[in-house]
């Protein structure tokens, strides 16, 4: 299972909110809603978040065995 918990920690560390990522990456509210609810987003979306926040992928997602 993919967890976005590192993403939320990274936002907190950087003093940002989801709306900042939505606007900065020009995402739809649906994309942000999917992340907030732990639903699938594609790797291109993850890549855009990494670039916007200037962090490696480990700061956005982690794999957890179910």
Backbone torsions as a table, in degrees:
resi	resn	phi	psi	omega
1	UNK	NA	139.3	177.7
2	UNK	-92.2	131.3	178.4
3	UNK	-114.3	139.8	176.4
4	UNK	-99.0	11.9	-179.7
5	UNK	-54.0	-42.3	177.6
6	UNK	-60.2	-33.0	178.5
7	UNK	-60.6	-46.9	-178.7
8	UNK	-67.2	-35.0	175.1
9	UNK	-65.6	-41.2	179.2
10	UNK	-63.4	-43.1	177.5
11	UNK	-58.8	-44.9	-179.6
12	UNK	-62.1	-44.4	179.6
13	UNK	-60.0	-36.8	-177.3
14	UNK	-89.9	-1.8	179.3
15	UNK	69.3	31.2	-178.8
16	UNK	-111.3	164.5	176.7
17	UNK	-120.9	165.9	179.4
18	UNK	-55.8	-37.5	-179.3
19	UNK	-62.7	-31.8	177.3
20	UNK	-64.3	-41.8	178.4
21	UNK	-69.4	-43.0	179.3
22	UNK	-57.0	-48.0	-179.2
23	UNK	-71.9	-43.6	-177.5
24	UNK	-65.6	-35.4	-179.8
25	UNK	-95.9	-4.5	-178.2
26	UNK	58.0	45.9	177.3
27	UNK	-87.8	158.0	171.0
28	UNK	-78.4	161.1	177.0
29	UNK	-64.7	-26.4	178.1
30	UNK	-63.1	-42.3	179.0
31	UNK	-61.6	-46.4	179.3
32	UNK	-64.5	-38.9	177.9
33	UNK	-62.7	-41.2	178.2
34	UNK	-61.2	-44.5	178.7
35	UNK	-63.5	-45.1	-179.1
36	UNK	-59.9	-31.6	-178.2
37	UNK	-99.2	11.3	176.6
38	UNK	69.4	24.0	-179.9
39	UNK	-91.4	169.5	-177.6
40	UNK	-64.2	135.5	163.8
41	UNK	-133.2	150.0	-174.8
42	UNK	-77.7	167.7	-177.2
43	UNK	-65.6	-29.4	177.3
44	UNK	-62.0	-39.1	177.3
45	UNK	-64.1	-46.3	177.9
46	UNK	-59.8	-42.2	179.0
47	UNK	-59.7	-43.5	179.8
48	UNK	-64.9	-38.2	177.3
49	UNK	-65.6	-44.9	178.7
50	UNK	-57.9	-45.0	-179.5
51	UNK	-65.1	-44.7	-179.2
52	UNK	-61.9	-44.4	-178.3
53	UNK	-86.1	-9.8	-178.4
54	UNK	56.5	53.5	-179.7
55	UNK	-136.0	158.4	173.9
56	UNK	-74.3	164.3	-176.4
57	UNK	-58.4	-29.9	-179.8
58	UNK	-62.9	-20.1	178.7
59	UNK	-86.8	0.3	-178.5
60	UNK	-117.5	-45.3	-177.9
61	UNK	-134.2	158.9	171.1
62	UNK	-144.2	152.6	178.4
63	UNK	-95.9	132.1	176.2
64	UNK	-125.2	130.7	175.4
65	UNK	-70.3	140.5	179.7
66	UNK	-87.2	NA	NA
